Each structure stands twice: as structure tokens, then as C-alpha cells.
């Protein structure tokens, strides 16, 4: 993980991005607080520079993404987890042993 100030990032952003290893993070700070985080994708081939890569205009082909600090409010919208796989224990709805005396 590399940490740089926003001034250094503005002056050297291209070089900083090119130096990232796959999966490595670049933290950008302002007044000693994180304002952005760049993460190089794990699938990026070592030694391959953005100029050597295929066109990046298609969705999902981004070399790195910028994420903002974790929000303090709930950002989710209904239905955003509809394609997410969830696991549930096979005995999820089985009665609890602690309540056996109430079940008689």
C-alpha cells in the first residue's frame, strides 16, 4: 500500500498508476485524511502498461477504480443484492434447544 498526498498525486498520477502491482492500493490523502483509494486489478498482467492493453472503453475493462471513503449513511437501494448468492444453514428454521420446554 502506497500513501501519497493529493499534491503529489496531481503532479505524478500517471507514474504512480504505472508503478502499481496487481492488487496493490494507492491511498491519496489530504490534510492527513484519506480522500481516495486507487486499486490495481488483480487480473492485470505484470509489465503490461495501459498503452499496451486493449481498448478500455467497454464496461468492466477498467485498469483501476477510485473509491471514496466509507460513507456514514446507508447507501444501498432495494434490489441491489438480487444477484448475490446467499448461504443459509440447513437447520435455519429448526427449533432451538433452549425453547424445548415451551414446545411441549
N, C-alpha and C positions, 0 to 999 in steps of 0.2 A: 504494500500500500504506500503510495506516494502522496505527500501532502504539500500543496503549494498555495501561495496567496493568490488572490484574484488578479493582482497586478502582474505577477509572474506568468499566470495562465494566459492573460491577454497578450503578453509580449511573446510567449513561446508555445502557444497552444499546439501548433502543428508538430513541433518537435516532441512535445510531451506525449501526444497521442501516438506518434510513431514509435516511441520507446516503450509503450505498454506491452507487456507479455500477455498471452491469452489468459483471461480470468483476472488479471490484475486490476486494481482500483486506483483511480486518481481522485483525491479529495481536494476540492477547491475551497479555500476559506477566505473570509472577510472579517476583520476585527476578531480573529481567533475563533470564529464560529463557522461551521460547515454551511456552505451555500449551495454546493453541487457536488455530485459524485459521478465520475465517468468510469464505466466498467467495460473493459475489452471483452468481447465474447470468447468463450472457451473454444469454440469451433474455429477461430481464426488461425490459419496456418502460420507457424513461426517463420519469420523472414519475409513474409508476403506483405508488401506495402499496399495501401489503399489505391495507388495509381495502377498497380498490377492486378487488382481484383476486378471482377465483372461489375457491370453497372449496378449501382446501389439504389436506384430509384424504385425498385419493387419493394412492397412491404415485406418486412421480415429479414431484409438483407443488410440491416444497419450494422456497422462495424463496432459501434459503441453507442450507449444510450446515456442520457442525462437524467438523473433522478433528483428530485427535490428532497429536502429533509422530511422526515416522517411528520405528517400533519397531526394536529391535536384533536381534530374533529373526525367524525365518521364519514369517509369519502365514498363508500360503496353505494351502488344503485341496485334496486331489485333486479334479480335475474343475472347478475354478473358472475355467479358461480354455477350457472346451469350446466356447463360442460365440464365441470370439475368432478373427478371421481372421489367419492367419499367411502370410507370404510366403517362398518358397524359390526360390533361383536355379535356372534350368533346367538348369544343368550341376552341380548339387549333388553328384551321385554319379559324376561323370566322374573318371577317374584324374588325379592331379596330375602335372605335367610333371617335377617333382623325382624321382618314383619310376619314370620311364620305363625306366631301366636295369634295374630289378628286375622289370619286366613282360615282358621278352624271354625 
